[in-house]
Every structure is written in C-alpha cells, then in structure tokens.
C-alpha cells in the first residue's frame, strides 16, 4: 500500500508519495465475515445516495450537511482509488434487496433497509452498518452524519485529517469493507468548543466537521452549523455577557460623545475635528475645543450611550466600590442605577430578548445562553452593596449570587425554550463553589482553569497559583458537583505571557480530558493559540480527538502524536516527537499557569546560582550550568532538518524551531548577563564564544520571524516596547539590542 500525503494550500492540492507500507491492514476493517468490494479494477458498482431533500441545500442546514458529507465521501474514495462513485438522490435509485448503495443521511432506506435509534444518537452521534451489499451511514441531525463520514474514512480506510492543510490517505487498487453489524457512537462530551480553528476551518465546514468540534465563537463552518449560544443580531457571545444583557456595558455602546466642560458642546466620537482628518475618538490631549477655545481634550467628559439612549459611562470600570476597588461587575441583586429597575429583571428580559431575536434570525441550533460576569482584573470582586454581600455571606461565595441570577433566568426560559441551558462561569472571583444553593436543572457552569498549575494534570497537582488558600482542582470540582449537575471544563492551553514561549501542554490535554470524562463533565472548551508555531496545529488536533473520544488509551494518544509528527515534519518526525517529550520533562520541574510571567518558571534556565554557608553566613557563591537539555533538543532538530524531504516539511520544522531559538537566546543571555559563565569552573565557553552563539541564534531567530511574517512577540502580539520589534530592515538590526524579556 502506498500512502499519499496531501498538503492543501489555498485551493491547490499537492500530492506526493512519501512512504510504503506492506499490508492492507486498514482496508475496510469491520467486525463480520462478509466482505463488500466497493472498488475493483478501476470501477465501482456502487452509488452514494442522499436524501432528496438535501440536494442543493446549504451545508449549514441539517439536510445540506448530509449532501456535503456525501460529496466529501465521494472525493476521498476517488483520492484513494482514482474511481468516482456517483452521488444521487435516494429517490433516483430503486430500493432493492440486492442494491449496492452507500446511503448517507436520513434517506428513504431508513426504516426499510436499516433502522437507527435517533433518540439515542442525539444531534452528534451516528450509526454505521452494512446490510446485504450496502453501507448505511446515518447520523443525528444536524451534525452527526458529517462526523460519521469522517470517522468512516478514518477508522475503516486510514484517512487522516490533521488539519485543513494537512490531510493524508492511503492508495488502494481494490477497496473492500468487511461487514459492520452495528457501529453506533455517541460523543460523551455534548459541548466541544475548540479555539484555534484556523487549523481546522475550511470551505463548507469540512475542516470543522473533521475536527469534531461542535461549538465555538470563530468556528466559521461545521456541516449542520455549530451548536450556538443565543445572541442578538451582530453580537455572538459565549462569555462575559452580564453588562450586555443589562445594557450597561461601556465597551458595547450605541454612541459616544465628548463634552467640553467649559461650553458644554458635545462632539460625536466619529465626527472629524474641524480642519483635520482626525476623528474625535483619536484626539490628542492637547486638542483645544473649537467652540470656546477654553478647554483641552484631556479635560473633556466622555458620554457612552446604551440602546435606550442612557449615558452609562462612569459606572463599570470608572466608579468605585465601598472598599475603594474599581467597580468591574454590576449589582446583581439590587437596582440598575440608570433605570431604577431590579437588574435581575432586566437580565431576564435581556435573555428572553436575545433568545427571541436569535430565533427570528433563523439560528436553529441555539442550545445555551451565557449569563456570566464581566471580564475583569482578578483582584476585584463583585458588587459590594448590602444585598449582594448578604447573599454572598449566605452562600459562602460570590458564585452564589451568579447561581441565584442564573436560576431566575432558567425559570423564565424553560417553558418557551426547553432546549436552552443557561450557562455561567466559575472564574476569577467566583472560583469557589457556593453552599446552601442548588443550580436549576437547566443551568450549566464552566470551570475556568486559568490560574491553576498547567504544568501537571489537574488531578495530580491542580494548585491555584494566584489565589492564596483557594481549593485545589480536585476539591473545587467536588464542591461544584454538589451545586450543579452540568459542568464543563474551560481550559487555557496557551500562554498569556508570550506567544513565542515554549508551552508544553500536549500530555496535559490527554490527562485533563480523561479526568473530566471520568467525573461526568458534559463539555469542554479548549482555549488555544491560532499561531503558526508552538505546535498549535498539533494541539488543536489532539484536543479535537480527546473531545471526541476521551476513552482512548495513552498508547493510542501517543500514536496520534507520532502520526501527526510524521505527517507534518516528515521522516524526522520521531525526533520532533522526542522534542515534545523533552519539553514536557523540562517544564514539569516547576508549577506554572497560563498567567505565568517568568519564562524560566515554565522552561528552567540552564544555569542556577548556588550558595555555600557556614554558621549562617554565605561563604561561597558559584553557578552550575548544564546545557545538556539545549544540546539534546538542538541535536534532535538537526536530525529532523536533515531527514526532511519536502519544502513543506522543512517549513513546518522551522516554525517549531522559532520557539526553541527564542528559549535558547534567552538562556544564553541569562548565562552571559548574570556572569554565571564566570562562576562555574566546569563551564568551558568563553564570553566571546557565548556572544558569538547569541549572535548566531539571534540571526536564525530573526531570519525565521521575517520569513513567516512574525514581527511582534508577546500575548496576542501585544504592541508594546517590551514585546515588539521592528524587523522591516532586519539586515541592519543590532542583535544585541533585543528586548530584555527575550
């Protein structure tokens, strides 16, 4: 069997033969004795049939999802065999005992030639079976059939969908399939949110479907459309919704004006300053009021108006709580300061409005609505008014106020919107579970893990690195299980410190999602990078696999990593896989979280300062420098580069090499700038040799940053002097002037 590797670049498909295998081990492996021959001698006796109602429908509809899935099946069978099996309407092919069809979706064969328990498979599950000479692929609506087709291609024929730009398939002269008595699969995580889908999205939703994600802001397409959070037109929200629902958010407004304090003239933020091409929203502090000339812009008064025309400025982010803390959250139990009405009544009304407007807009896949706190700095809590504090005291946690509020919304929506779950988050000041209150049956909670140790699996460490005295993850989950029956994991598999940092999380994905599954969690959200380096493609692939099948063994999971590395990086993929293991071993020496700001907490430096004491006094200071980790990783990268056979493989390796160069450069700076090289008698590099290595490493790093159009580093390419670098003239850039945090 020849295995072909396809790299999709835009609309161009490049196929190259890169390896040989000896046996047809994956060719239609089923569980029965009968063998179906789908393709032989360059032809096929089969037709692919779809429901007539699916013909020509949009891929985002339940019916259209089945049509597009069938066409994908046709495409990959053609890729594997060179034979195009026609796709036809089910009504065009007579039903017969000896028919040879591959039925995709809810065709007219259902209940006649095969049966499927649609109640049990839900929206995303499926049943695949053979009856006689035919194959029947029936998935739940709206998304199940798409997932079924991609599992069919992968599990029975060996196709691999690593991303929308990395797809592999075997080549068969004869395509056979053993009898399948009944392959029914229902995903145990009903909510599978996957950020980072720039690696899985593709036209008509094929990539999103192959990733098995079913819900995510920014997930452009999935056959059958994503599971959605209800939203008002133009504002898709799955988190941080409270100020939107109550219409008091200064960051989401319907107009801004700047008022001169001297003459009270108001200037619309989108109007131009007279005589200039600058809008008032971009005015500098020194701009003088054009009406009276007696005040400068820095003294102007900002007004921000909500949908009702009420000025909501000066409340969120701009006023103080009694303790002196900046107010980041509205009052949940009292009155809206702008309308005088109970704010929980307004949140209920806002939720009903979003649900109504979303339904009117045709969003048939709404399954959740978010009622969740404003995103804010961690050290600030909720409202400190007497009624909010009283409820917080009764429930033992600020999260109690949110469960109470969600219960009000849940009661209001349950009759008219029985499919909707009201969702909130345990995050920042609401990490601890409340007591003396129980979430309604149609309420769910995301447990956010941003402040917890990401170096180790949640159930092995799970310590909070920001909140002193906070429950560890095991205790936290146990307590939340007493409050809410529908829990989801909200994991941050990315660094908030710097996108270029080596951030090893591949194995944590496995252990954490398996733990969630064992605890009965119903959903997971993977917040990941969308960068082209830092193993982002691999991470998204692994998260999608674990979301779909958290029952897999560790050996099966390791095989996914190894297979991906071979497909992406070529014959040297085993070296890249070994690098990942070394990264994990190195980074597990400390506890760190996605909020860690000290890089060497994640990836320790090669040098360490040591002290000798006598009678409590320091008698000697020396350094120990061990570069064996850097040397080993460098050797493995060299091996991968040497074995690479294609430009695509070299470039894939280079993108991962960026992060290693970044670490190596900082490591060398640490050895040099702190003078450690002079304090370790066994270290054999001179200052000149270290500087030469710094220059060489910086040259390579900058070469790759320029090549891949990365001109900033930091969290989401944060634009500040400590994270950015002008590489427009890289040849003249002074390598020793790199920002200190490099």
Secondary structure, DSSP 8 states (H G I E B T S, - for coil): -EEEEEEEETTEEEEEEEEE-SS-TTTT--SSS-EEEEEBTTB-S-EEEE-GGGTT--TTSHHHHHHHHHHHHHHHHHHHHS----EEEGGGS---TT--EEEESS-TTBTTTB---HHHHTTT-EEEEEETTEEEEEE-TTTHHHHHHHHHHHHHH--EEEETTEEEEEE-SSEEEE--S-EEE--S-SEEEES-GGGT--GGGHHHHHHT--B-TT----TT---EE--BTTB--SS--HHHHTT--TTS-S-EEEE-TTT--EEETTSB-TTSS-BGGG--TT-B-TTTSS-BGGG-EEEEB-TTS-B-TTSTTTSB-TTS-B--S--SSSB-TTT-SBHHHHHHHHHHHHHHHHHHTT-TTEEEEE-------TT--S--SHHHHHHHHHHTSTHHHHHHHHHHHHHHHTTT-TT-EEEEEE-GGG-S--SS----TTEEEEEE-TTB--SS-TTT---BSSSTT---HHHHHHHHHTT-S-EEEEEEES-SS-TTS----HHHHHHHHHHHHHHT--EEEEEE---SSTTHHHHHHHHHHHHH-TT--HHHHHHHHHHHHHHHHGGGHHHHHHHHHHHHHHHTTS---TT---HHHHS--SEEEEEEEETTEEEEEEEEE--HHHHHHHHHHHHHHHH--SHHHHHHHHHHHHHHHHHHHHHHHHHHHTTHHHH-TT----HHHHHHHHHHHHHHHHHHHHHTT--B-STTS--STTTB---TTGGG--GGG--TT-
